[in-house]
């Protein structure tokens, strides 16, 4: 499977990077604020297009100009590292302002530290009135960074389509291709990302899954020192004649604790591993409480539509009562991931560990599963009778989209009138009827065509 390209948004503080990021990924992930320097850490999300998928990274501002001087150097260092690992760079300039000394510093960094083969797109932001910026295009091109100058207003969607098309075009010229989604009959081995915070036993689990001969030649390095695994590496393990690709990732730390340059790279590689995987296996330490970072990792996998399995490692060190308590803790702390099966195991004793392969097969099938139309409509007719929802009760037309994970489209009179609670009820009902263990489920509401709506409502 080919690597997902990385697109980094670079610029001085307050040039609209976070607003642009949110527009590209289609949801509000980065904090938008008029105060320069609001974004302190790298935020990454996968963008799925018709022709190409890529990982877009929002960075803190570089070149100075932040109001938070204590963190400015650290933020700048993270951003430069993102620049050095990017496959394409979006350099942002504020179209409402003249070039500043901070802009010139960023230009100098781009000239000296980016790789020569990496394209740069000069994105002029905040162009609510493009004519003002158009008069300065020659000035922007004269900077000598790139011939690609795009005028945009992320807040109003101006120029975004052209920007997206240009990003795709440049990446495709670098031989990046769309990663095909697995079909039911696909022979591609499942890719499983082993994720979690440092030192929960991810590498030990992979070692325990290996056969004895493979363990002698390809065992992962294991240490009590958190962060021993610095890269995302693939290990092919065969079980019952089936190949599985396990990706052992560097532990995802809280950003505030990431100090060394190599840890910045590890974070990005872990995010990329989740993005390119079919299933994420979140490894928790049975002796510890679930941390905020572990919640973030689980949410990342669910948001990306990945299959999810939760492993409670080191369970040989807790008794039966504590296992019951951990089940309750998982349900309370990870309510958005209640669809994920939980396996209590130990890399040391290998208790229950072989069951992981059966769970992987089950989750993979559910993630690719398509319901017969007649079964889907029978379920919907039954469920809608128990739903006190005016917006959904007036439609009986739905379909399953050709997407992974399972995605269901509901055609309603007014999509904006459908409440989140109603969709959650529908998901709960669907899972009670058809299980779908281990995979997220998506519901999309769309406006019914007028002619069809009138015909169905007569």
N, C-alpha and C positions, 0 to 999 in steps of 0.2 A: 504494500500500500504506500503510495507516494506521500511525502511530507506535506503538511498544511503550511502554506506560506504565511509569513507574518508581516503585517502592515503597521508601522509605528507612526503615531501622530506626534510631531516634534514642533516646538516653538517656545517663545518666551511666555511668561505668565500672562493670563488674561487676553489671549488671542482667540478664544472660542474653541479650544481643543476639546473640552468635555462635551460641549453642546454638539459639536461635529461628531464625536464618538457616539453619543446617544442616538443621533439621527442615523448613523450608518448601521448600528446594531439593531435599531428599531425598538428600543426600550430604554427606560431611564435608569442607567446603571451608575454613570459617573455623576458626581455632585457638580451642579452648575451654580456658580456664585460670582457676583461682580467683584469680589475681593480677590486680588491677584494672589496666586499661590494656594488656592483651595485644594487642588489635587496634589497630594503629597506622594502617592504611591502609584505604581503601575496597575491599571485595570485592563483586563483583557476579556474579549468575548468573541465567539465565532460568528462570522457572517456567512450565511448560506445563499448563494446565488444560483441562477439557472446554469451558468457556464462554469462557475468556479466557487469554491469555498476558501475563506481565509480567516486568519486570526488578527483582529485589529486591537492594538494596544494604545491606551490613553496614558500619557506620561505627565508628570509634573513639569512645570515650566523650567527652561534652562536659559542661561544668559543673564540672570539677575532680574530684579524688578519685583521680587516677592516681598510681601509685608512680614513674612516669617523668616527672619535672617538666621535663626538658630538651626532651622532645618534646610535652608536653601542649598547648602553644599551637598547634603545627602540626597535631596531630591534631584539635583542636577546630575549627580553621579548615576543614579538609577536610570535617568532618562538617556544619558549617553550610552549606557550599557544596552538599553533597548535599541538605540540607533545602530549600534555595532552588530546586533544580531538580526536586524530587520532585513526582509527581502525587498521591501518598497517603503519609501518614506514620504509622509505627507507633512510638508513644512508649512506651518500656518503663519500668516501675517494679518494683522488687523487692518481691514480696508478703510476704516474710518480715521486712521491715524497715520501720521508721517512715520517713516522708519526711525527707530530709536537705536541707541547704543547697544541695548540688549539684543535687538534684532541682528545687529551686525556681529555680535558675539556668537549668536547661533549660526549665522552664515559661516563664520570662521570655523566653528566646530564641524559643520557639515563638510566643509572643504577638506579638513584635516583628518577626520575620524571615520567617515563613512567609507564603506568599501566601494571601489571604483565602478563595479558592475551594477551596483544597486541604484535603481531609478529614483528620482525625486520629483514629486508633484508639488508645485507651489500653489497652495490653497489660500486664496484671499478670502477671509471670513468677514461676516457682518456686512455684506454687500446688499443691504435692503434696497438701496438705490444703485443698481449696477453701473449707471452712466458715470458716476463719480469715480469708481474704480477703473472703468474702462479707459479713462483718460490717462491712467497711470500704468497701463500694461507694459508699455515700452520701458518704463522705469523698473518695473519688476523683472522683466526679461534681461535687462542690462546688469542685473546682479550676478549673472553668470552661473547660477545654480542649476537651472533647467529651462528648457523652452516650453515646458508644460505649465501654463498659468491658468488656473480655474477660478472664476468668481463665484462665490457661494454665500448663502445665508442659511445656516443650518436651522435657525429658529423658524424660518418661513419656507424651508424646503427648496430654496432657489439654488439651481446649479448642482443639486445633489445627484440627480440621475446621470448627468454628464460625468461627474466625479466617479460614481460607481462604475460606469462603463469604461472610463479611462484606467481605473485600478485593475479591472478584469483584463483589459487589453494588455497592459504592461506586464502583468503576472503571466499571462498566457505566452507572451513572447519569450519568457524565461523558462518555458517548458513545464509550468505547473498545470495540472489538469484537475478536472472535477473528479472527486472520489465517488465511485458508484455506490449506491446503497445496496445492501445485500438483498438478493431475491430469495424466495423460499428454497429454491433448488440450488442456491449458490454453494460452491465447494470451498469458498474462502474460509480459512480457519478463523474462529472467533478471536477477537482481540480484547483482552481483559486488562484493564489498568488497575494495578494494585495501589491504592491511594490511602493517605492518612497523614497524621502528623509524624514528626521524627521519632524513631525509637519505639514504635508500637509493634515491630516484628514483621514488617513487610517482606524484607529479604529472607528472613527465616522461614516464612510461610512458603515462598517459592522454592527454597531449598527442600522443604519437607514434601512438596508436591512432586519433586523429581524422582525418577527411578535411581536406584543405587549407582549404576554405572554413570548416569548423567551427572549425578551429584559429585562424583569423583573428579569430573573433568570441567564442570561448568557451574559449580556452586557460587552463589553470590557472597560477597564479603559481608560478614556480620560483626557488629561491634556494639558495645554498650554506649559508645559515644554518639549522641544524636547527630544526624546529618552525614553519616558515613557514605550513604548512597548519594552521589552528586549528580547523576545523570539519569535519564529515562532509558532503560535498556530492555531489549526484547529477549525473551527466553521461550523457545518452543518446547512444550511438554506434550507427550503423547499419552493418551489414556483410552483404553478400549479401542485402539485403532484409530482414534480421532486426534488431530493436532489442535493444540490451543496455544495462542501466542499471549504470554503473560508479560506485561510491561511493568517492571519494577521502577517506581518513580521516587525521586527525592521527596522527602517529607515536606509537606506544605506548612511552613511556619507562619505565625502571625507576622505581618509586615514589619511591625515595630521591632521584632527580634531578628530580622534579617540584617546582618551586618557586613559580611564579606561579599565581594563581587560575585564569587562563585555561587552564593546562595541566591542572588538575583536570577542568575541563569537557571538554577534548579527550579525556582518557582515557575518560570515561564515554560520550562520543559514539562513540568507536571501538568500545567494547564493544557498544553498541547497534547499530552498523552491522553487526557480525558476526552479532548475534542476528537481524537482519531480512533478512540476505542468504541467497541460495541457495548461493553459492559464495564462498569466501575465497581470494584470491590473495595468498600471502605473498611479499613482495619482499625478496630478500636481496642484499647487495652481494658480488659475486664476489671482491672483493679482501680481504674481511674474514672472520674466523672467525665461525661461528654463535654468537650470544650467548645467554645464559640467557633474556633477554627474548624473543628470537625463538622459542626453544623453547616459552615460555609461550604466545605468540600461536598457534603451530601447534597446541598442545594444546587451547587454548580452542576453536578452530574444530572440531577433531575431537570434543571432548566435546559440543559443541553439535550434532553431527550434520551439519555443513555439508560440502559438497564442498570439496576442497582442491587447489590447484595451487601449486607452488613455482616462482617465477621467480628465476633467478640473473641479476640485472641487472649492467650494466657488464662483461659477459663479453668485450667487445672488447678489454679491457685484460689478459686472461690468455690463455696459450697452450693447446694441446690437452692437454698433460700435466697442467697445473693444473686443467683441466676434469675430467679423470678423477679427480684428487685430491678435487675438490669433490663429485663424485658419491659417493665413499666417505665423505667427511665428513658429507654429508646422511644417508646410511644409518646411520652410527654415532650421530650426534647427535640425529637425529629418528626413532628406531626405531618409534615409535607412529604415524608418518605415512608409512610406506613405501608405502602405497597411492597417495600423491600423485604425479602426474607432474611431472617437472622440465623446465623450459624454459630453456635458456641463450640470453639475448638482450641487447640493448642499446637503451635508449631513444634513444641518440644516433644509432646507425647503422641501427636498426630491423631488424637481423639476426634472423631467425626470428620476429619479433614477430607477423606475420599468423597464425602457427600457433596463437596463443593462442585465437582464436575456435573453431577445430576442437576444441581441448582442452576449452573451456567446454561445447560441445555434447555431447561425449562424456561428460564428468563429469555434466552435467545428466541425460542419458539414464540413466546408471548409477544415479544417486541415486533416480530414479523407477522403476527397473526392477523387474518382478515376474517370478519364475521360474515356468514351468509346473510344476504339482504333480508330474507324472510325472518330469520332469527333476530336480527337487529330491530326490525319493525315490530315484531311481537313483543320484544323486551320494552321498546319505547312506549307502545300502547299501554302496557301494564304499568310502567313506571309513572307515566304522566298522570294517571288517575290518582296517584298518591301524592302528587306534587301540587301544593297550593301556589302555583305560579301562573299568573295570567299571561305573561309574555311567551312562555313555552307551550301552554295548554292549547293554543290556537293553531298549532302546526303539528303535523304528523309526517313531515317530509324531512328525512335525514339520510346521510350517506357516509360511508367510511372513505376517507381520502386515500390516495395512493402515497402514503407517507409513513415513515418510520420515525418515532414510535406511533402506535395506533392513534389515529386522529379522526375525529368524527365531526362532520359539518351539519349544523342545524340551521335550516332556513326558516326565519321568523319574520314577522311583520316589522318589528322594530328591534334590531340588535342591541341598541343602547338601553332598552328597557329590561334586558335580561340581567338578573342579579348574579353576582359571584356565588352566593349561597345556593342558588338554584342549580348552577353548573356543578358545584361540589356535591349536591344531592344526586345529580345524574351520574356523576363518576362513582359515587358510593354504590348506587344501585347497579351500575354496569359491572363493577367488580364483584358484587355479591352474586350476580348471575353467571358471569363468564370468567371470574378469577382475575386474569391478567397479572398474576403475581410477578413482581420484579421489574415491571416496566411502567414508566409514566404514561398517562393518557391525556390527550389533548382534545378539548372541545372548542370549536370555532363557530361563531354565530354569524350568519350572513343574511342580507336582505332578500326576501322572497321576490322573484320577478313579479311585477304588478299583475300581469294577466293570470299567472298561475295562482297568485294570492287570492284574486277575486274568485277564480274557479273553485279553489279549495274551501273558501269561506262561505260559499253559498249554502 
